[in-house]
Amino acid sequence: MRVVWEVIVKEFLQIRRDLRMIPVIFVAPVVQITVFGFAVNTDVTRVPMVLVDQDRSATSRDLVSRFVDSGYFEIAATEEQSDAAERWLVVGRAQLALVLPRGFGAAVGAGRTAALQVIADGSDAASANIALGYASAVAQGYGADLQATRLHAAGAGSVLPGFSLVPRVFYNPDLRSRWFYVPAVLAMVLLVMTLLLSAMGVVREKEIGTMEQLIVTPIRPWQLLVGKLAPFAIIGIIQVFLVTGVTIFGFGVPLRGSFLALLGLSVLFLLSTLGLGLLVSTLVQNQQQAMMGAALALMMPMILLSGLIFPIENMPPLIQVVTYAIPLRYYAEIIRGVFLRGSGLSVLWPQAVTLLGMGLAILTVAALRFRKRLD
C-alpha cells in the first residue's frame, strides 16, 4: 500500500503544479450548476401576447382579464387586425396572439358557439404547446363559468352532473422544471470531470515522458492503476459535496433521501467513468485525442441518451434498447430518486447492482488494456 500511496501523492502533486487545473476541478462545477440552474427553466409563465380585440365588448374584456389574471399571459401589444399581429411574432416580441372577432360578445350572450383564434409562434414547439394548453384551459374555464351562471340564474341550480377533478402532484408539487434539471448537473459534472481527468492524466505521462520511468520502477501494474485513478475518485467525491450543496442551498431543490446513499451510489457511478477514462487513455496518443475522443465518442451520446435532458420514453424503441448500456441512465434515475422521491437502497438496488456490474466490467477491460500497454 505504501507504493500505491506514493503514486497517489505524485498525482496530487502533478495536479498542484498545473495551477490552471485547480479552478477547472473545483470552481467550474459550481459555476456550471449556477449558470445551468438559472438558465435552464422550461416553465412557461407570463407569455407575451398580442391582443386583437375586434369586438370591444364587456364579454371580450372579461375574457382578456381572465387571460391576464391567470398569470400565464401578459399583453405585449394591441392591434386592430389579426394580420398586424404577425409582425410581433416575427420579431420575437410576442409568442402568442389572441384574436376576438366582431360579434364574439353577441354570440356568447345568445348562447351560441363563439369563435376565438389563438396564433402561436411554433419555432419553439415545446413552449408553444404549453402556451396553447394554457390558453385552451383559460377559455374552457371561462365558458364553464358562464354556463354555470346561466343555469343558476334560470333556476336550474346545479343541474349539470359532472366530475370534480382535484389534482395532486407528488415529489414536485409546483411542477418546477428546475427541480428536474438541476440535480442532473451533478451527473454531468461527475461524468465530464472524472472521465476527462482520468483519460488525460494517463496520456499526460506519455507526452512528458514519465510513463517510461514508471514502467522501469519496481511497481506492479495494479498499484500504478490504483494510484493513478484514486486521486480522481477523491476529486469526484469532493464534487458531489460541492454540487449537492449548491443544489440544496442555492436553488432550494430538496434532498428527500439520504446523502450517504447518494454518496455511496455516486461512488458506484465513478467506477464506470474512471474506467471509461482509463480505456480512452489506452486508445489514444496525446491529450488532445483523449479530450476529443472522450467528448465526442462517449460524453455527448451518454448525456443525450441517458434521460437527463430528453425522456427516454419519447425515443424510438431501438434507441431505448441502446440506453440500457449507458451507465449514466441508471445514475440519472438514482439522483432524481434520492433528491425528489426520497428513495433509498430498498428501491434503487437494481440501479446500484447494474452500476456496480458495469463499473467492474469496464474497469476490468480498461485495466487489461492498460496492463498490456505496460508490458
Wavefront OBJ file of the C-alpha trace (Angstrom):
o trace
v 0.000 0.000 0.000
v 2.972 2.315 0.531
v 3.728 2.162 -3.191
v 0.112 2.985 -4.058
v 0.183 5.902 -1.623
v 3.338 7.260 -3.253
v 1.652 7.173 -6.661
v -1.422 8.943 -5.258
v 0.759 11.660 -3.727
v 2.596 12.008 -7.043
v -0.707 12.527 -8.882
v -1.864 15.229 -6.468
v 1.498 16.975 -6.770
v 1.171 16.831 -10.555
v -2.270 18.429 -10.341
v -0.979 21.121 -7.976
v 1.858 22.015 -10.340
v -0.648 22.791 -13.074
v -2.354 25.757 -11.392
v -4.807 26.120 -14.264
v -6.389 22.798 -13.336
v -7.393 23.864 -9.819
v -10.182 26.260 -10.933
v -11.302 23.735 -13.546
v -11.661 20.989 -10.963
v -13.207 22.870 -8.057
v -14.634 26.152 -9.352
v -16.024 25.036 -12.706
v -18.608 22.618 -11.207
v -20.052 25.365 -9.001
v -20.149 27.790 -11.934
v -21.755 25.172 -14.164
v -24.561 24.319 -11.798
v -25.181 28.000 -11.011
v -25.423 29.007 -14.657
v -27.360 25.890 -15.598
v -29.775 26.289 -12.721
v -30.656 29.868 -13.614
v -30.552 29.487 -17.392
v -32.410 26.218 -17.897
v -36.018 26.703 -16.943
v -38.759 25.270 -19.144
v -41.592 26.637 -17.008
v -43.823 28.762 -19.255
v -45.180 31.830 -17.441
v -46.046 35.393 -18.439
v -46.154 34.586 -22.144
v -46.035 37.866 -24.127
v -49.306 38.097 -26.050
v -50.647 40.352 -28.800
v -54.306 41.228 -28.275
v -56.580 41.774 -31.263
v -59.959 42.659 -29.737
v -62.229 43.486 -32.671
v -65.389 43.047 -30.587
v -64.591 45.506 -27.760
v -67.497 44.247 -25.682
v -67.781 43.634 -21.953
v -67.590 39.901 -22.649
v -64.364 40.184 -24.639
v -62.798 42.402 -21.960
v -63.842 39.899 -19.313
v -62.167 37.047 -21.213
v -58.997 39.089 -21.723
v -58.843 39.789 -18.000
v -59.099 36.040 -17.399
v -56.040 35.511 -19.580
v -54.022 38.187 -17.791
v -55.155 37.250 -14.279
v -54.173 33.623 -14.858
v -50.511 34.652 -14.575
v -49.619 32.750 -17.722
v -50.017 35.663 -20.144
v -49.214 39.344 -20.340
v -50.275 41.782 -23.038
v -47.250 42.937 -25.003
v -49.173 44.887 -27.649
v -52.622 45.502 -29.093
v -53.594 45.568 -32.763
v -56.757 46.229 -34.730
v -56.324 43.474 -37.317
v -55.114 39.914 -36.970
v -52.701 40.317 -39.892
v -50.852 43.030 -37.988
v -50.189 40.654 -35.091
v -47.812 38.556 -37.164
v -45.045 41.152 -37.126
v -44.868 40.887 -33.332
v -44.344 37.142 -33.649
v -41.742 37.587 -36.396
v -39.522 39.915 -34.360
v -39.933 37.788 -31.237
v -41.687 40.445 -29.164
v -44.636 38.098 -28.607
v -45.194 34.354 -28.575
v -48.967 34.319 -28.865
v -51.757 36.348 -30.461
v -55.331 36.304 -29.150
v -57.929 37.338 -31.743
v -61.516 38.073 -30.622
v -63.651 38.694 -33.743
v -66.601 41.028 -34.049
v -69.780 39.520 -32.694
v -67.958 37.489 -30.060
v -69.890 39.027 -27.170
v -73.238 38.782 -29.002
v -72.667 35.091 -29.722
v -71.824 34.401 -26.096
v -74.879 36.341 -24.925
v -77.171 34.406 -27.278
v -75.780 31.077 -26.116
v -74.242 30.273 -29.481
v -70.764 28.909 -30.055
v -68.391 31.850 -30.002
v -65.199 31.503 -32.013
v -61.876 32.976 -30.992
v -58.470 32.477 -32.525
v -55.101 31.865 -30.910
v -51.985 32.225 -33.067
v -48.773 30.808 -31.623
v -45.114 31.068 -32.617
v -44.245 27.444 -33.329
v -40.493 27.963 -33.716
v -40.235 26.836 -30.089
v -42.565 23.860 -30.310
v -42.401 22.898 -26.627
v -43.236 26.377 -25.330
v -45.922 26.828 -27.998
v -47.673 23.612 -26.984
v -47.645 24.585 -23.331
v -48.900 28.112 -24.069
v -51.704 26.756 -26.264
v -52.671 24.381 -23.476
v -52.852 27.275 -21.036
v -54.955 29.318 -23.471
v -57.345 26.419 -24.020
v -57.713 25.891 -20.273
v -58.479 29.581 -19.666
v -61.074 29.699 -22.475
v -62.750 26.474 -21.384
v -62.816 27.595 -17.781
v -64.427 30.873 -18.786
v -67.045 29.045 -20.833
v -67.832 26.656 -17.998
v -68.285 29.565 -15.583
v -70.673 31.299 -17.971
v -72.714 28.155 -18.404
v -72.931 27.566 -14.673
v -74.013 31.193 -14.101
v -76.798 30.923 -16.667
v -78.084 27.653 -15.285
v -78.166 29.093 -11.808
v -79.978 32.249 -13.000
v -82.567 30.092 -14.791
v -83.318 28.293 -11.561
v -81.779 25.055 -12.642
v -79.284 25.113 -9.831
v -76.584 22.536 -10.236
v -78.345 20.539 -12.902
v -75.175 19.510 -14.690
v -73.777 16.381 -13.121
v -70.047 16.058 -13.631
v -66.733 15.359 -12.142
v -64.696 17.445 -9.774
v -61.049 16.956 -10.619
v -58.749 17.571 -7.684
v -55.176 17.140 -8.956
v -52.326 16.149 -6.686
v -48.712 16.123 -7.788
v -46.195 14.080 -5.827
v -42.452 14.838 -5.446
v -42.602 18.169 -7.328
v -45.931 19.749 -6.367
v -45.286 23.057 -8.140
v -44.015 21.285 -11.278
v -40.800 23.292 -11.283
v -38.604 22.259 -14.166
v -35.553 23.430 -12.206
v -36.080 20.586 -9.749
v -35.850 18.192 -12.699
v -32.786 19.683 -14.376
v -30.535 20.960 -11.574
v -29.788 17.548 -9.997
v -28.819 16.383 -13.481
v -25.842 18.744 -13.337
v -24.330 16.558 -10.627
v -24.321 13.615 -13.031
v -22.866 15.677 -15.870
v -20.143 17.195 -13.654
v -19.040 13.776 -12.423
v -19.133 12.346 -15.937
v -17.160 15.159 -17.560
v -14.617 15.772 -14.824
v -13.691 12.239 -13.823
v -13.741 10.835 -17.354
v -11.591 13.611 -18.787
v -9.214 13.800 -15.835
v -8.570 10.063 -15.789
v -8.127 9.896 -19.579
v -5.802 12.884 -19.774
v -3.911 12.009 -16.593
v -2.577 8.777 -18.059
v -1.928 10.240 -21.516
v -0.028 13.139 -19.950
v 2.510 10.649 -18.622
v 3.155 9.533 -22.206
v 3.535 13.066 -23.517
v 6.008 14.274 -20.896
v 7.973 11.013 -20.994
v 7.414 9.890 -17.408
v 5.481 6.743 -18.339
v 8.733 5.015 -19.310
v 10.201 5.956 -15.943
v 7.200 4.478 -14.159
v 7.466 1.266 -16.152
v 11.073 0.645 -15.099
v 10.366 1.362 -11.426
v 9.659 -1.602 -9.094
v 5.903 -1.077 -9.139
v 3.193 -3.533 -10.126
v 0.644 -2.605 -12.774
v -2.297 -2.789 -10.345
v -0.503 -0.472 -7.917
v 0.103 2.053 -10.663
v -3.509 1.722 -11.819
v -4.985 2.292 -8.359
v -2.585 5.131 -7.660
v -3.492 6.866 -10.907
v -7.274 6.577 -10.501
v -7.647 7.121 -6.728
v -6.957 10.910 -6.841
v -9.631 11.421 -9.486
v -12.078 9.370 -7.449
v -11.371 11.616 -4.445
v -11.902 14.698 -6.619
v -15.214 13.243 -7.793
v -16.372 12.716 -4.213
v -15.464 16.311 -3.339
v -17.501 17.465 -6.317
v -20.505 15.527 -5.018
v -20.333 17.608 -1.831
v -19.914 20.882 -3.753
v -22.668 20.363 -6.312
v -25.118 18.913 -3.789
v -24.587 21.917 -1.510
v -25.292 24.394 -4.312
v -28.319 22.371 -5.424
v -29.892 22.363 -1.971
v -28.931 25.755 -0.574
v -28.597 27.713 -3.801
v -31.681 26.539 -5.678
v -33.847 25.089 -2.948
v -34.082 21.638 -4.515
v -34.965 19.276 -1.664
v -32.802 16.292 -0.817
v -35.529 13.990 0.453
v -33.336 10.899 0.598
v -30.133 10.107 2.417
v -26.995 11.968 1.432
v -24.932 8.942 2.424
v -26.936 6.839 -0.014
v -26.355 9.432 -2.720
v -22.635 9.482 -1.942
v -22.314 5.708 -1.968
v -24.223 5.316 -5.218
v -22.140 8.110 -6.753
v -19.020 6.073 -5.986
v -20.514 3.200 -7.984
v -21.015 5.579 -10.899
v -17.395 6.722 -10.594
v -16.263 3.158 -11.295
v -17.716 3.472 -14.795
v -16.465 6.984 -15.534
v -12.936 6.285 -14.299
v -12.878 3.006 -16.198
v -14.007 4.702 -19.396
v -11.377 7.402 -18.947
v -8.676 4.788 -18.480
v -9.939 2.894 -21.526
v -9.774 6.037 -23.662
v -6.208 6.672 -22.484
v -5.124 3.272 -23.830
v -6.549 4.065 -27.279
v -5.005 7.496 -27.922
v -1.522 9.021 -28.044
v -1.946 12.577 -26.720
v -4.198 14.737 -24.545
v -5.944 16.370 -27.493
v -7.009 12.995 -28.831
v -8.111 11.967 -25.345
v -10.275 15.063 -24.933
v -11.877 14.810 -28.364
v -12.417 11.072 -28.120
v -13.954 11.264 -24.666
v -16.195 14.211 -25.539
v -17.483 13.090 -28.931
v -17.497 9.315 -28.609
v -18.639 8.977 -25.006
v -19.863 12.052 -23.150
v -22.206 13.576 -25.724
v -24.017 10.316 -26.582
v -24.293 9.398 -22.909
v -25.783 12.765 -21.941
v -28.247 12.782 -24.847
v -29.414 9.179 -24.383
v -29.406 8.916 -20.579
v -32.726 10.620 -19.894
v -31.070 13.555 -18.138
v -32.437 16.023 -20.684
v -34.777 14.132 -23.007
v -37.257 11.499 -21.754
v -36.241 8.005 -22.794
v -39.904 7.099 -23.295
v -40.076 9.509 -26.243
v -37.156 7.887 -28.057
v -37.548 5.251 -30.805
v -37.731 1.657 -29.495
v -34.299 0.752 -30.863
v -32.675 3.737 -29.152
v -34.445 2.864 -25.905
v -32.760 -0.538 -26.011
v -29.370 1.133 -26.536
v -29.849 3.292 -23.422
v -29.665 0.211 -21.205
v -25.932 0.038 -21.993
v -25.317 3.590 -20.731
v -24.251 3.879 -17.059
v -25.485 7.471 -16.888
v -29.058 6.262 -17.416
v -29.023 4.426 -14.102
v -27.280 7.234 -12.257
v -29.892 9.689 -13.576
v -32.598 7.512 -12.031
v -30.631 7.409 -8.791
v -30.096 11.143 -8.330
v -33.736 12.011 -9.093
v -34.923 9.184 -6.909
v -32.792 10.293 -3.958
v -33.368 14.030 -4.402
v -37.072 14.213 -5.232
v -38.670 10.914 -4.206
v -36.614 10.160 -1.123
v -35.763 6.704 -2.455
v -33.212 4.536 -0.728
v -31.367 1.319 -1.477
v -34.553 -0.679 -0.976
v -35.883 0.968 -4.145
v -32.705 1.785 -6.050
v -30.885 -1.517 -5.571
v -31.443 -2.625 -9.218
v -29.708 0.534 -10.455
v -26.964 0.097 -7.859
v -26.312 -3.525 -8.851
v -26.278 -2.596 -12.531
v -23.829 0.269 -11.968
v -21.585 -1.991 -9.897
v -21.565 -4.677 -12.582
v -20.979 -2.221 -15.419
v -18.280 -0.387 -13.474
v -16.358 -3.561 -12.663
v -16.651 -4.790 -16.260
v -15.432 -1.504 -17.730
v -12.595 -1.257 -15.220
v -11.541 -4.839 -15.948
v -11.361 -4.268 -19.706
v -9.534 -0.976 -19.231
v -7.114 -2.490 -16.723
v -6.275 -5.371 -19.060
v -5.514 -2.978 -21.911
v -3.517 -0.760 -19.536
v -1.503 -3.745 -18.302
v -0.861 -4.837 -21.855
v 0.481 -1.409 -22.749
v 2.807 -1.531 -19.727
v 4.076 -4.983 -20.682
l 1 2 3 4 5 6 7 8 9 10 11 12 13 14 15 16 17 18 19 20 21 22 23 24 25 26 27 28 29 30 31 32 33 34 35 36 37 38 39 40 41 42 43 44 45 46 47 48 49 50 51 52 53 54 55 56 57 58 59 60 61 62 63 64 65 66 67 68 69 70 71 72 73 74 75 76 77 78 79 80 81 82 83 84 85 86 87 88 89 90 91 92 93 94 95 96 97 98 99 100 101 102 103 104 105 106 107 108 109 110 111 112 113 114 115 116 117 118 119 120 121 122 123 124 125 126 127 128 129 130 131 132 133 134 135 136 137 138 139 140 141 142 143 144 145 146 147 148 149 150 151 152 153 154 155 156 157 158 159 160 161 162 163 164 165 166 167 168 169 170 171 172 173 174 175 176 177 178 179 180 181 182 183 184 185 186 187 188 189 190 191 192 193 194 195 196 197 198 199 200 201 202 203 204 205 206 207 208 209 210 211 212 213 214 215 216 217 218 219 220 221 222 223 224 225 226 227 228 229 230 231 232 233 234 235 236 237 238 239 240 241 242 243 244 245 246 247 248 249 250 251 252 253 254 255 256 257 258 259 260 261 262 263 264 265 266 267 268 269 270 271 272 273 274 275 276 277 278 279 280 281 282 283 284 285 286 287 288 289 290 291 292 293 294 295 296 297 298 299 300 301 302 303 304 305 306 307 308 309 310 311 312 313 314 315 316 317 318 319 320 321 322 323 324 325 326 327 328 329 330 331 332 333 334 335 336 337 338 339 340 341 342 343 344 345 346 347 348 349 350 351 352 353 354 355 356 357 358 359 360 361 362 363 364 365 366 367 368 369 370 371 372 373 374 375
